[in-house]
Amino acid sequence: MEFVYSAKNPGAEAAFVSFGAMHSVFEMVLVGISEHKAESIAERVRLRVSSIEKKLNRHDSKSVFAGICSSGADTPVAVDDEVFSLLQFCETFRKGTAGYFDIAVLSGSDVRPAYSLSPGTGTVSLAADDILLDAGGFGKGYALDQIRTVLAEEGVENALLNFGDSSVLGIGCHPFGDCWSVDVRTGGGTFRLKDSSLSVSGLRPDGTAHIVDPMEGTLVGFRGLVAVEGRSAFICEVLSTALYAAPERMRQAIISAFDGYSYKLIKQDVKQWIGENL
């Protein structure tokens, strides 16, 4: 973990924290707290993210998601309250986005719902042997919401969090401003975050598609970005994933069901973007 502290501006001391997680990089700026406390908070945040990753990373054979995916059809798997609640939310969001947010989109089978939950026993059962649950469309946003809780408990009033350059959370404001101003690298204007989040979905930096259309089972090649702004980083990531996969005619209907959330389409020059990122 990288930790850098600066006390050059009295009253606006700042700590920068960075570490690798969820196949990307997490970055955080904490403002107005002591170096010792900032170090303590940074370690607490790192441990919380690690805990989430150990549950949701299906590529880790010891993770909860890997255990569920390997269980086979109709085999109840006991999970803790956190994972159970996440699976409940994900199914609710699947229905609320007309199916365009779907954590089982990479499955060999297209049966939906892809899993069933039993509240009495705290178990999840897959609907088919080849169901694959993937947290790539919500994991970073969910982690940011959990970190928000940690920072609130620690009394942090001003902070900026960036997870993988695709999910951002602004708490309070910049020490010399009234918000956190965030620009999308490919253009699209400035987003003013104050106790709010931003999620951006689109092509990978090298120009390759990676988001699957749940209805067609094909990769989405839309040459642009979908940026969603709102309170919860979790919901923002869910919506940016869903809206990117959904056809243009359905996007407004999907977003209108989520009060307090808005989206913006950002056109991009793919050749220029790839050149800047390679």
Residue pairs with C-beta under 8 A, 6 or more apart in sequence:
1 17
1 18
1 19
1 42
1 43
1 46
2 16
2 17
2 18
2 19
3 15
3 16
3 17
3 38
3 39
3 42
4 15
4 16
5 13
5 14
5 15
5 16
5 35
5 38
5 39
6 13
6 14
6 15
6 16
7 13
7 35
9 175
11 32
11 175
12 31
12 32
12 175
12 176
13 31
13 32
13 33
13 34
13 35
14 29
14 30
14 31
14 175
15 29
15 30
15 33
15 35
15 38
15 39
15 42
16 27
16 28
16 29
17 26
17 27
17 28
17 29
17 30
17 38
17 42
17 45
17 46
18 25
18 26
18 27
18 28
19 25
19 26
19 46
19 49
20 26
21 46
21 49
21 50
21 53
21 143
21 163
22 49
22 53
22 57
22 139
22 140
22 143
22 163
22 164
23 164
24 140
24 163
24 164
24 165
24 166
25 163
25 164
25 165
26 49
26 143
26 161
26 162
26 163
26 164
27 161
27 162
27 163
28 42
28 45
28 147
28 159
28 160
28 161
28 162
29 159
29 160
29 161
30 38
30 41
30 42
30 151
30 156
30 158
30 159
31 158
31 159
31 172
31 174
31 175
32 157
32 158
32 175
33 41
33 155
33 156
37 154
41 150
41 151
41 154
41 156
44 150
44 154
45 147
45 150
45 151
48 143
48 146
48 147
48 150
49 143
49 146
49 147
52 139
52 142
52 143
52 146
53 60
53 63
53 139
53 143
54 60
54 62
54 63
54 64
55 63
55 64
55 65
55 80
55 82
55 83
56 63
56 64
56 65
56 83
56 86
56 135
56 139
56 142
57 63
57 65
57 66
57 135
58 65
58 66
58 69
58 132
58 133
58 134
58 135
59 66
60 66
64 79
64 80
64 83
65 83
65 133
65 134
65 135
67 77
68 77
68 79
68 115
68 124
68 126
68 133
69 126
69 131
69 132
69 133
71 77
71 125
71 126
72 126
72 129
73 125
73 126
73 127
73 128
73 129
73 131
74 125
74 126
74 127
75 125
75 126
76 118
76 121
76 123
76 124
76 125
77 123
77 124
77 125
78 121
78 122
78 123
79 87
79 122
79 123
79 124
80 122
81 122
83 124
84 117
84 119
84 122
84 124
86 142
87 115
87 117
87 124
88 117
89 234
90 101
90 103
90 138
91 113
91 115
91 117
93 101
93 138
93 235
93 238
93 242
94 101
94 102
94 103
94 112
94 113
96 254
96 257
96 258
97 238
97 239
97 242
97 246
97 254
98 246
98 250
98 253
98 254
99 112
99 214
99 215
100 213
100 214
100 215
100 241
100 242
100 243
100 245
100 246
100 250
100 254
101 137
101 138
101 238
101 239
101 241
101 242
101 245
102 112
102 114
102 214
103 114
103 133
103 134
103 135
103 137
103 138
104 112
104 114
104 115
104 131
104 132
104 133
104 134
105 134
105 212
105 214
106 132
106 134
106 212
107 114
107 128
107 130
107 131
107 132
108 128
108 130
108 131
108 132
109 127
109 128
109 129
109 130
109 131
110 217
111 127
111 128
111 131
112 127
113 127
114 126
114 127
114 128
114 131
114 133
115 124
115 125
115 126
115 127
115 131
115 133
116 124
116 125
116 127
117 123
117 124
118 124
118 125
135 142
137 211
137 237
137 238
137 241
138 234
138 237
138 238
138 241
140 163
140 164
140 166
140 167
140 233
140 237
141 163
141 167
141 197
141 199
141 232
141 233
141 234
141 235
141 236
141 237
141 238
142 233
142 234
142 237
143 163
144 161
144 163
144 167
144 168
144 169
144 197
144 233
144 234
145 169
145 232
145 233
145 234
147 161
147 169
148 169
148 171
148 233
151 159
151 171
156 171
157 171
157 172
158 171
158 172
158 173
158 174
158 175
159 169
159 170
159 171
159 172
160 168
160 169
160 170
160 171
160 174
160 180
160 193
161 168
161 169
161 170
161 171
162 168
165 185
166 199
166 200
166 201
166 237
167 197
167 198
167 199
167 200
167 233
167 236
167 237
168 182
168 191
168 193
168 197
168 198
168 199
168 233
169 193
169 196
169 197
169 198
169 233
170 179
170 180
170 182
170 193
170 194
170 195
170 196
170 197
170 198
171 195
172 194
172 195
173 179
173 180
173 194
174 180
174 181
178 194
179 192
179 193
179 194
180 192
180 193
180 194
181 190
181 191
181 192
181 193
182 190
182 191
182 192
182 193
182 198
183 189
183 190
183 191
184 191
184 200
184 225
184 227
184 266
185 273
185 276
186 225
186 266
186 268
186 269
186 273
187 266
187 267
187 268
188 225
188 227
188 264
188 266
189 264
191 198
191 227
191 229
193 229
195 231
196 229
196 230
196 231
197 229
197 230
197 231
197 232
197 233
197 236
198 227
198 228
198 229
198 236
199 227
199 228
199 233
199 236
199 237
199 239
199 240
200 225
200 226
200 227
200 228
200 240
200 266
201 211
201 225
201 226
201 237
201 240
201 241
201 243
201 244
202 222
202 224
202 225
202 226
202 244
202 266
202 268
203 209
203 210
203 221
203 223
203 270
204 210
205 273
205 274
205 277
205 278
206 274
206 277
206 278
207 270
207 273
207 274
209 219
209 220
209 221
210 219
211 219
211 220
211 241
211 244
211 245
212 218
212 219
212 220
212 245
213 219
213 220
213 245
214 245
220 244
220 245
222 244
223 267
223 268
223 270
224 265
224 266
224 267
224 268
225 244
225 265
225 266
225 268
226 240
226 243
226 244
226 251
226 263
226 264
226 265
226 266
227 240
227 263
227 264
227 265
227 266
228 236
228 237
228 239
228 240
228 243
228 255
228 261
228 262
228 263
229 236
229 261
229 262
229 263
229 264
230 236
230 239
230 258
230 260
230 261
230 262
231 260
231 261
235 258
235 261
236 261
239 254
239 255
239 258
239 261
239 263
240 263
242 254
243 251
243 254
243 255
243 263
246 254
251 263
255 261
255 262
255 263
